[in-house]
Amino acid sequence: MKNLVAYITSGYPEKTFSIDLALALGENGVDTLELGVAFSDPVADGPLIEKANHKALELGFKFSHLLEISEAVAPKVDTMWMGYFNSFYQQNMDQLIPHARSLGVNGLIIPDLPHEEALAYKDLFDTNNISNISFVAPTDTEQRIEEIVRDAKKFIYMVAYTGITGSGVSEDLQPFLHSIKKHTKTPVYVGFGVNQKTAKEKVKGADGVIVGSAFIEILLKENLNYTQKIQECSQLAQIIKNEINS
């Protein structure tokens, strides 16, 4: 069974909605939830996620809201935090990582923390049994891929192309997948540009997909109420989960 990871922007449009949506996604095919931490300059994300980040901040998102959402969701859905390093660093990593563990959070996804800098926190993550997800990009050399995936935990985030999330570029991922898998037994999940139209093709040879912009597009629809947004996201999760396993 191939896995579906879903990203949502925490606190957008508000905290209780995020909790309800997260729990609904967990009941409709999502294996792992990425709770996004709103940030003013989300450099790895496309325009949809960037817009949701900015709207969440405008509506008063605070890091404490992420903790409250996690407390409600993590006991029921495999939960990770996705955000930019400054958001976590400002909370004091030595205190934050044990707190994440106490809430039931299983990992962090930090796209702007290079592998070499992440090594400084390896013991902290390992001691608390929290995964710090490794990213591998098409621009990485064979030697660097081997180094990055050597101690990878939970799954490897395979960037499907060089760019930003949500742009849906099509390309042959098989040579890239092969170069990763020959160095690791850790599952490889494909991210960037995955939606209901591309999921079946992108998951070939991989162990799962990571979907963000497709869910956020629904959350940004102003003509839908909260119940309708949750229903559409749940249906999308079901469709993608079926696509990647059919």
C-alpha positions, 0 to 999 in steps of 0.5 A: 500500500502506497502512502498519502501525505497531505499538507494543510496550513495550520490555522487557516482559516482558523484553528478549529477548522484545521482540527476538523479538517485534519481529522477528516483527512485522517479518516479519508485516506491520508496516512500522514498529515503535514501541519504547515507553520505559516511563514512570511517568506515560504521560499520552497512553496508555490503561489497557493501555499504562499497565499494561504501562509500570508492569509493565516498570518493576517488572521493572527496565526501564532505558533501556540495555535500549531501546538493546540492543533497538534495536541488535538490531532496527533493522537489520532493521525500520524502528524508532522510539522512542516515549516521554515527553520526560523519558525522552529529556531525561535521556539528554542529547539532544545525545548521544542523537540521534546515538546513535539514528542510529548504532543505525539508529533512524529517528525519535522519537515524543514525545506530550508535547513541544509543537510549539513546544518541539520546534522547539528540537531541529529542527536536531539531528534534521535533522542526524542524519536522525532524524524527530521525528513531528508530532502533529495533533489534532481540537482544532487550528485550521486555522492551527495544522495548517498550521504543524505539518505544514509541515516534518513528516517520515516521517509525521504522527500524526493523533490520531483523537479527543481522549482516550487510546489504546485507547478505540476511539471512533468518529467521521467522520475525513474532514473532519479528514483533509482539513484536514491533507492540503491542507497537506502531502504527508507521509503521514498515519497514524491513531492512537488506538483502532485495532484489527482491528475499526476499522482498515478504517474508520479508514484511509479517506483516510489512508496508514496506521494506528498500533496499540498497545493491541491488541498490548499486550492480548495481551502482558498475557495471563497464560495465554499463554507467550512463544511464544503471545504472539508468535504471536497478535501476528503473526496480529493484525498480518497481519489488520490489514495485510490489513484496511487494504489490502483 
